[in-house]
Amino acid sequence: MAADLTGSRRRYTLGMNGDLLAAALRLSPSERLELIEALWDTLSEQDLPVTPEEQALLDVRLADMDANPNDQSPWEEVKARLKQRRR
């Protein structure tokens, strides 16, 4: 059962501790990002379900990166291009 604890689209599900979420939501955005990173780092590959279709797509993209290493763009360049498109 999902409980909407924030009045927004964010959902905290499966009977998780609402107090924990409330405490996390009191953190600043940068602190929440640090918490997300710390939690993410506790997960193993086995904790992250990937469908066969997703794995196939990842394999194709990784092969393309290996075959065309100079076709990649750093994230800062991608963000700048996206910002230009919005104007």
Contacts in CASP RR format, 6 or more apart in sequence:
PFRMAT RR
TARGET T0000
AUTHOR 0000-0000-0000
METHOD contacts of the structure
MODEL  1
MAADLTGSRRRYTLGMNGDLLAAALRLSPSERLELIEALWDTLSEQDLPV
TPEEQALLDVRLADMDANPNDQSPWEEVKARLKQRRR
1 13 0 8 1.000
1 14 0 8 1.000
1 15 0 8 1.000
2 11 0 8 1.000
2 12 0 8 1.000
2 13 0 8 1.000
3 11 0 8 1.000
3 12 0 8 1.000
3 13 0 8 1.000
3 15 0 8 1.000
3 18 0 8 1.000
4 10 0 8 1.000
4 11 0 8 1.000
5 12 0 8 1.000
5 18 0 8 1.000
5 21 0 8 1.000
5 22 0 8 1.000
5 25 0 8 1.000
6 25 0 8 1.000
12 18 0 8 1.000
12 21 0 8 1.000
24 32 0 8 1.000
24 35 0 8 1.000
25 32 0 8 1.000
27 35 0 8 1.000
50 58 0 8 1.000
64 71 0 8 1.000
65 72 0 8 1.000
73 81 0 8 1.000
END
